Amino acid sequence: MATLLFSLRNVPDDEADEIRALLDQHGVDWYETPASVFGISAGAIWLRDDSAAQEAKLLLDNYQAERFARQREQHQQSIAEGRGVTLAHAIREHPLQFLVYLIAIAVVLYFSIKPFFGLGQ
C-alpha cells in the first residue's frame, strides 16, 4: 500500500528536486502526484512500499535538518553582509503597499472591537 512521505505544498522547486535525488540515490521506490489545476490539493511524494517508509522518513528527517542548518547559515550570512530582508527594508521597498496593509488592519480591528464599545453603558 502507498504511503505519503512528503507533501509538496509551498515547497521550493530546489528542495523538491533535492528530495527526489536523495530518494533515487538511496534506491527508494517512490512516485509523485501533481498538484491540482486549481490548487485545491497539493502535489506529494509517495512511497510504493510501506516497508521502505521507516528508512525514507529517516533520510528525509536527516535531509531536512541539514537543509535547515544550511539555509539558516545563508540567511545569517546575508544579514551580516547587509543583504538580508528586514521589516525596515521591506517598508522602504514598498511604502504604499505597507500603508494599504496598515490601513486594512486598522479597519478590521476597528470593526472587530466596535461592538464591544457600547457594552459598558
C-alpha positions as CSV (number, residue, x, y, z in Angstrom):
1,M,0.0,0.0,0.0
2,A,1.3,3.5,-0.8
3,T,2.4,5.8,2.0
4,L,2.6,9.6,1.9
5,L,6.1,10.7,2.5
6,F,6.2,14.4,1.8
7,S,3.6,17.0,0.7
8,L,4.8,19.4,-1.9
9,R,2.6,22.3,-0.8
10,N,4.7,25.5,-0.6
11,V,7.9,23.6,-1.2
12,P,10.5,25.4,-3.3
13,D,11.5,23.6,-6.5
14,D,15.1,23.2,-5.4
15,E,14.1,21.4,-2.2
16,A,11.7,19.1,-4.1
17,D,14.5,18.3,-6.6
18,E,16.9,17.5,-3.8
19,I,14.4,15.2,-2.1
20,R,13.8,13.3,-5.4
21,A,17.5,12.9,-6.0
22,L,18.0,11.8,-2.4
23,L,15.4,9.1,-2.7
24,D,16.8,7.9,-6.1
25,Q,20.3,7.9,-4.6
26,H,19.3,5.6,-1.8
27,G,17.1,3.3,-4.1
28,V,13.8,4.2,-2.5
29,D,10.9,3.3,-4.8
30,W,8.7,6.4,-4.9
31,Y,6.2,8.3,-7.2
32,E,4.9,11.8,-7.3
33,T,1.3,13.1,-7.6
34,P,1.0,16.5,-9.2
35,A,-0.9,19.4,-7.6
36,S,-4.5,20.0,-8.9
37,V,-5.1,22.7,-11.5
38,F,-6.9,25.0,-9.2
39,G,-4.6,24.5,-6.2
40,I,-7.1,22.7,-4.1
41,S,-4.8,19.7,-3.5
42,A,-1.1,19.8,-3.3
43,G,1.3,17.5,-5.0
44,A,3.0,14.9,-2.9
45,I,5.8,12.3,-2.9
46,W,4.5,8.8,-2.1
47,L,6.3,5.5,-1.3
48,R,5.1,2.5,-3.2
49,D,6.0,0.1,-0.4
50,D,5.3,0.5,3.3
51,S,8.4,-1.4,4.2
52,A,10.6,1.4,3.0
53,A,8.7,4.1,4.9
54,Q,10.9,4.0,8.1
55,E,14.2,4.3,6.1
56,A,12.8,7.0,3.8
57,K,11.4,9.1,6.8
58,L,14.8,8.8,8.5
59,L,16.5,10.0,5.2
60,L,14.0,12.8,4.9
61,D,14.5,13.9,8.6
62,N,18.3,14.0,8.2
63,Y,18.0,15.9,4.9
64,Q,15.6,18.5,6.4
65,A,17.9,19.1,9.5
66,E,20.8,19.6,7.1
67,R,18.8,21.9,4.8
68,F,17.6,23.9,7.8
69,A,21.2,24.4,9.0
70,R,22.4,25.3,5.5
71,Q,19.5,27.8,4.9
72,R,19.9,29.4,8.4
73,E,23.7,29.9,7.7
74,Q,23.0,31.5,4.4
75,H,20.4,33.8,6.0
76,Q,22.8,34.8,8.8
77,Q,25.5,35.5,6.2
78,S,23.2,37.6,4.1
79,I,22.2,39.6,7.2
80,A,25.9,40.1,8.2
81,E,26.6,41.3,4.6
82,G,23.7,43.7,4.7
83,R,21.7,41.9,2.1
84,G,19.1,40.5,4.4
85,V,15.5,41.4,4.1
86,T,14.3,43.2,7.2
87,L,11.0,44.9,8.0
88,A,12.5,48.3,7.5
89,H,13.9,47.2,4.2
90,A,10.5,45.8,3.1
91,I,8.8,49.1,4.1
92,R,11.4,51.2,2.2
93,E,10.9,49.0,-0.9
94,H,7.1,49.1,-0.9
95,P,5.9,52.0,1.2
96,L,2.4,52.2,-0.4
97,Q,1.8,48.5,0.0
98,F,2.8,48.8,3.7
99,L,0.4,51.7,4.2
100,V,-2.5,49.9,2.5
101,Y,-1.9,46.8,4.7
102,L,-1.7,49.0,7.8
103,I,-5.0,50.7,7.0
104,A,-6.7,47.4,6.2
105,I,-5.5,46.0,9.6
106,A,-6.8,49.1,11.4
107,V,-10.2,48.8,9.7
108,V,-10.5,45.2,10.6
109,L,-9.5,45.8,14.2
110,Y,-12.0,48.7,14.4
111,F,-14.9,46.7,13.2
112,S,-13.9,43.7,15.3
113,I,-13.8,45.8,18.5
114,K,-16.6,48.3,17.8
115,P,-19.4,46.2,19.1
116,F,-17.8,46.0,22.5
117,F,-17.6,49.8,23.0
118,G,-21.2,50.1,23.9
119,L,-21.4,47.2,26.4
120,G,-20.3,49.2,29.4
121,Q,-23.0,51.8,29.2
